[in-house]
């Protein structure tokens, strides 16, 4: 889920990258284009391992020098059209840096904070607090941790937000990758929402099972994974050094386009399922990741003044490598 703490005019062109590490930490990179009329921040709830502690369950990563992160990923798909946009003026810092409030981090062009529990929102600057009574209306996220990124502009497409967190989705018999894709843009939770997302995944399980690269008049998804696989390993088309270990140079990249009206759900990729049943599980099966028909959701109205309009931005054609690795 992405939540804005103040009303937004538009959100579009969302890109999300995820990679689960063997030690249970998961990388997450998030990028979108947005427009707002006032100082704003975005909140990303994630399923952190419990107990969650200050700066012990999440690490922020600056990609300020790598604003082409997703444009590079798209180069692995020769028919892909990378999208790039500039962004405009800055605003003054609004998150209180007093250690008694909450530790904050300068993460490139963002001011970021990790909120271990819902109760810890009281330690964040008042402008960016979420009332507990509002969170009570969405209990699915009652035991999540939260990454908060203050936006330094009122519009544009800033460089990607990046962090890694200690995931609890690798505990017991789980081995799942999490994408935050539930969104609330008008103060209400709808069963269906307009999506404008591209998900990028790296997973050895997908690499082992997917077939050869398929390119006809359009890119074709793999029969086993349900995702489109890159033509090359990531090291061929990504600046691995600039990615700061987020991207595995020896792995393929798998992409899923989510465009149009779809179920308003987070995406949970069960890596055990993909290997055992050879069927894609990119849509969640557990109600843990479904928010629909929640009574009292009108309490979230304070987030927004008007419904977010979602539109598609123009695209610029990017180059791609010429040599096949796989």
C-alpha positions as CSV (number, residue, x, y, z in Angstrom):
1,X,0.0,0.0,0.0
2,X,1.2,3.6,-0.7
3,X,-0.5,6.3,1.4
4,X,-0.1,10.0,1.0
5,X,-0.4,12.0,4.2
6,X,-1.9,15.0,2.4
7,X,-4.3,15.2,-0.6
8,X,-2.8,14.4,-4.0
9,X,-3.9,15.5,-7.5
10,X,-2.4,12.7,-9.5
11,X,-0.3,9.5,-9.1
12,X,0.9,7.5,-12.2
13,X,3.7,5.6,-13.8
14,X,4.4,3.5,-10.8
15,X,7.4,1.1,-10.9
16,X,8.4,-1.3,-8.2
17,X,11.4,-3.6,-7.9
18,X,11.7,-6.4,-5.4
19,X,14.3,-9.0,-4.6
20,X,14.4,-11.4,-1.6
21,X,17.8,-12.3,-0.2
22,X,18.6,-15.8,1.3
23,X,19.0,-14.2,4.8
24,X,15.3,-13.0,4.8
25,X,16.0,-9.4,3.9
26,X,14.0,-8.0,1.0
27,X,15.0,-5.1,-1.3
28,X,12.2,-2.8,-2.4
29,X,12.6,0.1,-4.8
30,X,9.6,2.3,-5.6
31,X,9.1,5.1,-8.1
32,X,6.1,7.1,-9.3
33,X,5.1,10.3,-10.9
34,X,2.9,12.5,-8.7
35,X,1.3,15.9,-8.3
36,X,0.2,17.6,-5.0
37,X,-0.6,21.1,-3.9
38,X,1.1,21.0,-0.5
39,X,4.0,19.5,1.4
40,X,3.4,15.7,1.4
41,X,4.9,12.4,2.3
42,X,4.4,8.8,1.2
43,X,4.0,5.9,3.5
44,X,4.8,2.3,2.5
45,X,3.6,-0.4,5.0
46,X,5.7,-3.6,4.8
47,X,5.5,-6.9,6.6
48,X,8.6,-6.6,8.8
49,X,9.8,-9.3,11.1
50,X,8.7,-9.0,14.7
51,X,9.8,-7.6,17.1
52,X,10.5,-4.6,15.0
53,X,13.0,-2.1,16.3
54,X,14.2,1.4,15.4
55,X,16.7,1.2,12.5
56,X,17.2,-2.5,13.1
57,X,14.5,-3.8,10.7
58,X,14.9,-1.4,7.8
59,X,17.9,0.2,6.0
60,X,17.4,3.1,3.6
61,X,19.4,3.3,0.4
62,X,20.0,6.5,-1.7
63,X,19.6,6.2,-5.4
64,X,20.0,9.9,-6.0
65,X,22.9,9.2,-8.4
66,X,20.9,6.5,-10.2
67,X,17.6,8.0,-11.3
68,X,17.7,5.8,-14.4
69,X,17.3,2.6,-12.2
70,X,14.0,1.6,-13.9
71,X,14.9,2.9,-17.3
72,X,17.9,0.6,-17.1
73,X,15.8,-2.4,-16.0
74,X,13.5,-1.8,-19.0
75,X,16.5,-2.1,-21.4
76,X,16.4,-5.9,-20.7
77,X,13.1,-6.0,-22.6
78,X,13.9,-4.7,-26.1
79,X,10.3,-3.8,-26.8
80,X,10.0,-1.9,-23.5
81,X,9.7,1.9,-23.6
82,X,11.4,3.4,-20.5
83,X,9.6,6.4,-19.0
84,X,11.5,9.3,-17.6
85,X,10.3,12.6,-16.2
86,X,11.9,15.6,-14.5
87,X,10.8,17.1,-11.2
88,X,10.5,20.7,-10.0
89,X,11.1,23.0,-7.1
90,X,12.0,21.9,-3.5
91,X,10.4,22.6,-0.2
92,X,11.7,23.1,3.3
93,X,12.3,20.1,5.5
94,X,9.2,19.3,7.4
95,X,10.0,16.1,9.4
96,X,11.4,17.0,12.8
97,X,15.0,15.7,13.2
98,X,15.0,15.9,17.0
99,X,16.2,12.5,18.3
100,X,13.4,12.6,20.9
101,X,10.8,12.7,18.1
102,X,12.2,10.1,15.7
103,X,15.4,9.5,13.8
104,X,15.3,10.7,10.2
105,X,17.6,10.0,7.3
106,X,18.7,12.1,4.4
107,X,18.2,9.6,1.6
108,X,19.2,11.4,-1.6
109,X,16.4,13.9,-2.3
110,X,14.1,12.4,0.4
111,X,13.9,12.8,4.1
112,X,13.0,9.3,5.3
113,X,12.0,7.7,8.6
114,X,11.3,4.1,9.7
115,X,8.2,3.7,11.9
116,X,8.4,0.3,13.7
117,X,4.8,0.1,14.8
118,X,1.6,2.1,14.5
119,X,2.1,3.4,18.0
120,X,5.4,5.0,16.9
121,X,3.7,7.4,14.5
122,X,3.3,9.7,17.6
123,X,7.1,10.2,17.4
124,X,6.9,11.6,13.8
125,X,6.4,15.3,13.1
126,X,2.8,16.1,13.6
127,X,2.3,17.1,9.9
128,X,3.0,13.5,8.9
129,X,1.2,11.5,11.6
130,X,-1.5,9.2,10.8
131,X,-4.3,9.1,13.4
132,X,-4.6,5.7,15.1
133,X,-8.3,5.8,14.7
134,X,-7.8,5.8,10.9
135,X,-5.4,2.9,11.0
136,X,-7.9,0.9,13.1
137,X,-10.1,0.9,10.1
138,X,-7.5,-1.2,8.1
139,X,-6.4,-3.9,10.6
140,X,-4.6,-5.9,8.0
141,X,-1.7,-3.5,8.5
142,X,-1.9,-3.3,12.3
143,X,1.4,-5.2,12.8
144,X,3.4,-3.8,9.8
145,X,6.4,-1.5,9.9
146,X,6.3,1.7,7.8
147,X,8.7,3.5,5.5
148,X,7.9,7.2,5.3
149,X,9.4,9.4,2.6
150,X,8.9,13.1,2.6
151,X,8.6,14.5,-0.9
152,X,10.7,17.6,-1.5
153,X,8.7,18.7,-4.5
154,X,5.0,19.3,-5.3
155,X,5.1,17.5,-8.6
156,X,7.3,15.4,-10.9
157,X,9.1,12.1,-10.9
158,X,11.8,12.0,-8.2
159,X,14.6,9.4,-8.2
160,X,13.5,6.0,-6.8
161,X,12.9,5.4,-3.1
162,X,14.9,2.4,-2.0
163,X,15.3,0.4,1.2
164,X,15.6,-3.1,2.4
165,X,13.6,-4.6,5.3
166,X,13.8,-7.8,7.4
167,X,10.8,-9.7,6.1
168,X,8.7,-12.1,8.1
169,X,7.4,-13.7,5.0
170,X,10.4,-16.1,5.0
171,X,9.5,-17.5,8.5
172,X,8.2,-21.0,9.1
173,X,7.2,-22.5,5.7
174,X,6.9,-19.2,3.9
175,X,9.2,-17.9,1.2
176,X,7.4,-14.9,-0.4
177,X,8.3,-11.6,-2.0
178,X,6.1,-8.6,-1.2
179,X,5.0,-5.7,-3.5
180,X,3.0,-2.9,-2.0
181,X,0.3,-2.3,-4.6
182,X,-2.9,-1.5,-2.7
183,X,-3.7,2.1,-3.1
184,X,-6.2,4.6,-1.7
185,X,-6.6,7.8,-3.8
186,X,-9.9,9.2,-2.8
187,X,-10.3,8.3,0.9
188,X,-12.2,5.1,0.1
189,X,-11.0,1.5,-0.5
190,X,-12.5,0.1,-3.7
191,X,-12.5,-3.6,-4.7
192,X,-11.3,-2.5,-8.1
193,X,-8.8,0.3,-8.9
194,X,-7.1,1.7,-11.9
195,X,-3.6,0.4,-12.0
196,X,-0.6,1.9,-13.8
197,X,2.1,-0.3,-12.5
198,X,5.1,-2.3,-13.7
199,X,6.5,-4.8,-11.3
200,X,10.1,-6.0,-11.6
201,X,11.2,-9.2,-9.8
202,X,14.5,-11.0,-9.4
203,X,14.3,-14.6,-8.0
204,X,16.5,-17.6,-8.8
205,X,13.3,-19.8,-8.7
206,X,11.9,-17.8,-11.6
207,X,15.2,-18.1,-13.5
208,X,15.3,-21.9,-13.1
209,X,11.8,-22.4,-14.4
210,X,11.2,-19.8,-17.1
211,X,11.7,-20.5,-20.8
212,X,13.5,-18.6,-23.4
213,X,13.0,-15.0,-24.2
214,X,9.8,-14.4,-26.3
215,X,9.6,-11.5,-28.7
216,X,7.1,-11.3,-31.4
217,X,5.1,-8.2,-32.2
218,X,4.9,-7.8,-28.5
219,X,6.6,-9.2,-25.4
220,X,5.1,-12.5,-24.3
221,X,4.8,-13.6,-20.7
222,X,6.3,-16.9,-19.7
223,X,3.9,-19.9,-19.4
224,X,5.2,-20.9,-16.0
225,X,5.9,-17.6,-14.2
226,X,3.3,-15.4,-15.8
227,X,5.9,-12.7,-16.1
228,X,7.9,-11.5,-19.1
229,X,11.6,-12.5,-18.6
230,X,14.5,-10.2,-19.6
231,X,16.5,-11.2,-22.7
232,X,19.8,-11.0,-20.8
233,X,21.1,-11.3,-17.3
234,X,20.9,-8.0,-15.4
235,X,24.6,-7.3,-15.5
236,X,24.3,-6.8,-19.3
237,X,21.9,-3.9,-19.2
238,X,22.1,-2.4,-15.6
239,X,24.7,-0.3,-13.9
240,X,25.3,-2.8,-11.2
241,X,27.7,-0.5,-9.2
242,X,25.1,2.3,-9.2
243,X,22.5,-0.2,-8.1
244,X,24.4,-0.7,-4.8
245,X,23.9,-4.5,-4.7
246,X,20.1,-4.1,-5.1
247,X,20.2,-5.9,-8.4
248,X,21.8,-9.3,-8.9
249,X,24.0,-9.0,-12.0
250,X,23.9,-12.8,-12.6
251,X,20.1,-13.0,-12.5
252,X,17.4,-12.4,-15.0
253,X,14.7,-9.7,-14.4
254,X,11.0,-10.6,-14.6
255,X,8.4,-8.0,-15.3
256,X,4.7,-7.9,-14.8
257,X,2.6,-5.1,-16.3
258,X,-0.5,-4.1,-14.3
259,X,-2.6,-1.7,-16.4
260,X,-6.3,-0.8,-16.2
261,X,-8.9,-1.7,-13.6
262,X,-7.8,-4.7,-11.4
263,X,-8.5,-6.1,-7.9
264,X,-7.1,-3.6,-5.3
265,X,-4.6,-6.0,-3.7
266,X,-1.0,-6.1,-2.7
267,X,1.1,-8.6,-4.7
268,X,2.6,-11.5,-2.9
269,X,4.8,-13.8,-4.9
270,X,5.0,-17.3,-3.3
271,X,8.4,-18.7,-4.5
272,X,7.6,-22.1,-3.1
273,X,4.5,-22.3,-5.2
274,X,6.2,-21.3,-8.4
275,X,8.6,-24.2,-8.0
276,X,6.2,-26.8,-6.7
277,X,3.2,-26.2,-9.0
278,X,4.9,-24.4,-11.9
279,X,2.1,-21.9,-11.8
280,X,2.4,-18.1,-11.2
281,X,1.1,-16.9,-7.8
282,X,1.6,-13.2,-8.4
283,X,-1.8,-12.4,-7.0
284,X,-2.3,-13.0,-3.3
285,X,-4.6,-15.7,-2.0
286,X,-4.7,-14.7,1.6
287,X,-7.1,-12.1,2.9
288,X,-4.1,-10.6,4.7
289,X,-3.5,-8.7,1.5
290,X,-7.0,-7.9,0.5
291,X,-8.8,-4.8,1.7
292,X,-12.4,-4.6,0.6
293,X,-15.7,-3.6,2.2
294,X,-14.0,-2.4,5.4
295,X,-16.6,-0.6,7.6
296,X,-15.8,2.9,8.6
297,X,-13.1,3.5,5.9
298,X,-14.5,7.0,5.6
299,X,-12.3,7.8,8.5
300,X,-9.5,7.9,5.9
301,X,-11.0,10.9,4.2
302,X,-8.6,13.2,5.9
303,X,-5.9,11.9,3.5
304,X,-7.6,13.4,0.4
305,X,-9.5,16.4,-0.9
306,X,-10.4,14.9,-4.2
307,X,-10.1,11.7,-6.2
308,X,-6.7,11.1,-7.8
309,X,-6.8,11.2,-11.5
310,X,-4.6,8.5,-13.1
311,X,-3.3,9.0,-16.6
312,X,-0.5,7.5,-18.7
313,X,2.6,9.6,-19.3
314,X,4.4,9.7,-22.6
315,X,7.2,7.4,-23.2
316,X,10.7,7.6,-24.7
317,X,12.3,4.7,-26.5
318,X,15.5,3.4,-24.8
319,X,18.4,1.4,-26.2
320,X,19.1,-2.2,-25.4
321,X,22.1,-4.5,-25.5
322,X,22.7,-6.6,-28.6
323,X,24.4,-9.8,-27.3
324,X,22.4,-12.6,-25.8
325,X,23.6,-14.2,-22.5
326,X,20.7,-16.6,-22.3
